[in-house]
Amino acid sequence: MARCAAIAVVGCVLITASGAAAQTSSASPYFTRLGFSPAYVIATNPFSVGDAAAAGRDVSAVPSLTVEVGRQTDGSREWHHLYGFPAYGFGVSFASTGSALVDPLPPSK
């Protein structure tokens, strides 16, 4: 399942990568970014999720997808230079630790 999701993300990036392939002659300060990250969990924890919990395995990876929209400053204002031409905007990240969250401790009686 994760492999299919990774292939779908790569396909979407390649289809929409005309702006990433080369810079265009029109200098627009706005940008969009799409990123995929297979974040690996180093330390184990008592929280197991989804299929990993059923198999008694710890969570070892948490894949995430990030979408960002922003604007790159152009130096037209003094604060652009003061802060080193920052980019600003907003982004959303989606991460999945498995199919369902499982409570690691049974309810106390």
C-alpha positions as CSV (number, residue, x, y, z in Angstrom):
1,M,0.0,0.0,0.0
2,A,2.8,2.4,0.9
3,R,4.5,1.6,-2.4
4,C,1.4,2.5,-4.4
5,A,1.1,5.8,-2.5
6,A,4.8,6.6,-3.2
7,I,4.3,5.8,-6.9
8,A,1.2,8.0,-7.0
9,V,3.1,10.9,-5.4
10,V,6.0,10.6,-7.7
11,G,3.7,10.5,-10.7
12,C,1.9,13.6,-9.5
13,V,5.2,15.4,-9.0
14,L,6.4,14.4,-12.5
15,I,3.2,15.5,-14.2
16,T,3.2,18.9,-12.5
17,A,7.0,19.4,-12.5
18,S,7.1,21.9,-15.4
19,G,8.0,24.7,-13.0
20,A,10.6,22.6,-11.2
21,A,12.3,21.4,-14.4
22,A,13.4,24.9,-15.4
23,Q,12.8,28.5,-14.4
24,T,10.4,30.3,-16.6
25,S,11.0,33.8,-18.0
26,S,8.2,35.3,-16.0
27,A,9.4,36.1,-12.5
28,S,6.5,35.2,-10.2
29,P,7.3,35.5,-6.5
30,Y,4.7,32.8,-5.6
31,F,5.6,29.1,-5.4
32,T,4.1,25.7,-4.5
33,R,6.0,22.8,-3.1
34,L,5.1,19.1,-2.8
35,G,7.2,16.8,-0.7
36,F,7.2,13.2,0.5
37,S,9.3,12.0,3.4
38,P,9.6,8.5,4.8
39,A,10.5,9.6,8.4
40,Y,12.1,6.8,10.3
41,V,11.3,6.4,14.0
42,I,14.5,5.7,15.9
43,A,13.3,5.3,19.5
44,T,10.6,2.7,20.3
45,N,7.6,3.7,22.2
46,P,4.6,1.9,23.9
47,F,2.2,3.1,21.3
48,S,1.7,0.6,18.5
49,V,-0.7,1.2,15.7
50,G,-2.7,-0.6,13.0
51,D,-1.2,-3.8,11.6
52,A,2.0,-3.3,13.5
53,A,0.2,-3.7,16.8
54,A,-1.6,-6.8,15.6
55,A,1.8,-8.4,14.7
56,G,3.5,-7.2,17.8
57,R,5.9,-4.9,16.0
58,D,7.0,-1.4,16.8
59,V,6.4,1.5,14.5
60,S,9.6,2.0,12.5
61,A,8.5,4.5,9.8
62,V,5.9,7.3,9.5
63,P,5.5,8.4,5.8
64,S,4.3,12.0,5.3
65,L,3.2,14.2,2.5
66,T,3.7,18.0,2.6
67,V,2.0,20.7,0.4
68,E,3.2,24.3,0.7
69,V,2.2,27.5,-0.9
70,G,4.2,30.7,-0.4
71,R,5.9,33.8,-1.6
72,Q,9.6,34.5,-2.0
73,T,10.5,38.1,-1.0
74,D,12.2,40.1,-3.7
75,G,14.2,42.8,-1.9
76,S,11.7,45.6,-2.5
77,R,11.4,46.4,1.2
78,E,14.1,46.9,3.9
79,W,13.0,44.0,6.0
80,H,13.6,41.6,3.0
81,H,17.3,42.4,3.2
82,L,17.3,42.5,7.0
83,Y,16.1,38.9,7.2
84,G,18.0,37.5,4.2
85,F,15.2,37.4,1.6
86,P,12.9,35.0,3.4
87,A,10.0,33.0,1.9
88,Y,6.7,32.9,3.7
89,G,3.4,31.1,3.3
90,F,1.6,28.2,4.7
91,G,1.8,24.4,4.4
92,V,-0.1,21.3,5.3
93,S,1.5,17.9,6.3
94,F,-0.2,14.6,6.3
95,A,1.4,11.7,8.2
96,S,0.2,8.1,8.7
97,T,1.3,5.8,11.4
98,G,-0.9,2.9,10.4
99,S,-4.5,2.0,9.8
100,A,-5.8,2.8,13.3
101,L,-4.6,4.1,16.6
102,V,-4.6,1.4,19.3
103,D,-4.6,2.1,23.0
104,P,-1.6,0.4,24.4
105,L,-3.0,0.1,27.9
106,P,-6.2,-1.8,28.8
107,P,-8.7,0.2,30.9
108,S,-8.2,-0.3,34.6
109,K,-10.9,-2.2,36.5
